[in-house]
Amino acid sequence: MAARNQYRDIPLGPPRRRTLLALLLIRLGRVVPTTVLIEELWRDARPRQAVATLQSHISHLRSALAPAVGADRSSFLHFRAPGYVLRLPPDQVDAYRFEQLFSSGRRYLAGRNPLAARDHLTRALALWHGAPYAEFLAHPSLADESARLEQMRLTALETSAEAGLLLGRTAEVITELEREAHQHPARERMVGHLMTALFRSGRQAEALEMYAWTRSYLAEEFGVDTSAELQQLHTALLRQELDGRRRPTTPGGHDRSEATAPPRQLWTTMSSPAADTAEPTSLPESAMCAQEVPDHVGCAEPAAAPSPSSSEPRVTYPLIGRERELGLLVAAMAGTVAGRAHLACVLGLSGLGKTHLVMELVQRLRALDDGIETIQSTAFSGEGVPPYWPWTQVLRQLSAARPEEFRAAATPFAELLAPLLPGWLPDENGGPPTGDTQNPFRTHDALCEVLFTLSAQRPLVLLLEDVHRADAATLDVLRLLANRRHGHPLGIVLTCWDLEVWPDIPREGTMTEMLRGPNTQILRLGALTLRDVDALVEAHAGPNVDRRVAEVLHQQSVGSPSFVLQMLSLLSEAGDLHTPRPPDELLNLVVRCARKVLRQEFAELPQPVLRVLRLCAVAAPGIEHDVLCRAAGGGAIVESAVRQGLLAAAGHPGGRLRITPPGARELLLSELTGEEDRLLHATYQEALTPVPGEAGPRGSVTGSPTAPGETGDTG
């Protein structure tokens, strides 16, 4: 890691200080609690005066960075309770510039613009000067970030090669991939691109050797064969059918000259995930290689793409505004193969895109390593839902996907698994198992053993959604599995509401304890930015939509992806979004649709958050932060509402708060009964008078000292 100011290196000091800067850098723009920095800097060897020592390092870093800041500006490094935040423009950090250029390159490739894609990806890769954060690999969070960036670099290299093949730059592609493909033979997409480039350069023998070497490596290291796509490419190469090199003939029997047949733009079925979102009708499905098909040559219809199984997640619009969270999840879960056993928890209220993020994660993991098995389940609450329901879903899917392996793993525990798999019998002659109602721990332990056995045969990632609805027994199993997972090729991804708004305090305590363990990552989803909403509008309705549509939607939706998509659907029904409208007409149309969507969104909110919004509505036009915290019974719920964009903080933490969605106050008040209105007014009036001896509210907008989500990555 290096810092430069006007081409001069900035001395960053001893290793511990450099590590501190790196820890802040990977969370650029986010407050990192002091407790987290101390834990990650010193682990079990923290000094006696850890806080004072940390402050000393912070002071030295400020002094070192001062020349780059300038005399008329404040420092890049700020104290923000409960910790510190590094504020730098992203374009001044190579890692962030790389990610921006990489994302742009993939979008250009998906939009059938390989020239622009190649340019952006080449510039992105030129920023690399060695492995990022390589000197800090003893620190888990920095090691994880280094691994994530390295995986992204390899994907950028593959995507750049794909664009290069489309442009006919085979020599460049060979130069870029030869060394990398031999260093990373498990990346079959890279190998396929190199084989294609070698063939086009007249080096068929080397392409065949590359395939044979890759196949041998996969068999020896992992006991698997090459993917079906790479095998298809190998077959096409053997048959001399790669790129359609056999000249087709006209009905009159004359050869078509390649010189007179301008090729269509090339594409490949080994495309990047970004490219997969483009129109599938223009892609040749019959081979993995990029194929040239002259415009005027008749050819057989390509084989229809296999329709996804009903059990597979289907994403109908691109993931927008969550790219960083997705990258962190992919990096964490990709380590499952190596037995790193990460647990990741995505926190956020309904409508912020937790499910979409999980669906995209499944697709990325399958593209990254099809040897990883993903199993999804969802918790439900209400009458008739049996205990352990999410685990029942997990076991059913595993028994269907791997019946023989599952039977072998589960048969020794058939009696104990009865509560989770009612009706399942290990063999035809066995009687119905009864379970152990006296000692549920034995059932929990049996489930863990089955999962560990199956994950040893094939790495496993469990994705459990809406965990805030789970029963206590389900969470007890999850806690035991989280404690025992280390060293097993088993990853866990959870989604749930922010912990401070969970309806059940004991279950919240169980979850809080679980998320404090090692190798645990906590991601809090916030509101989409205006730029994100603009991109979502373009993805839904196409380009050239009036910019004001995105601006009004962002203002109305306060950054909820679900809200934006529902609004776009309603607006599309009301007319073409590309049709110019007078500002007043556009605003009125959006407001009419927003009222309907807001009602649905509010119905999905946790009751504590909805009560906070109703208190704000009663106290409008604004309510003092401290007063609202007292009325709500604590600052954690208020903090959650602010983070989700439902409330806007005016000025410092002691300032006033207001409801953010336009029209929300009127809607909330209109649906209150007379008794509810009276009680809310009484609560508000009581909260106006501070409790004698009270130092302040139990929480603040800037952070909740007990919220585990503020600990960031504890792995």
Disulfide bonds with the S-S distance in Angstrom:
none
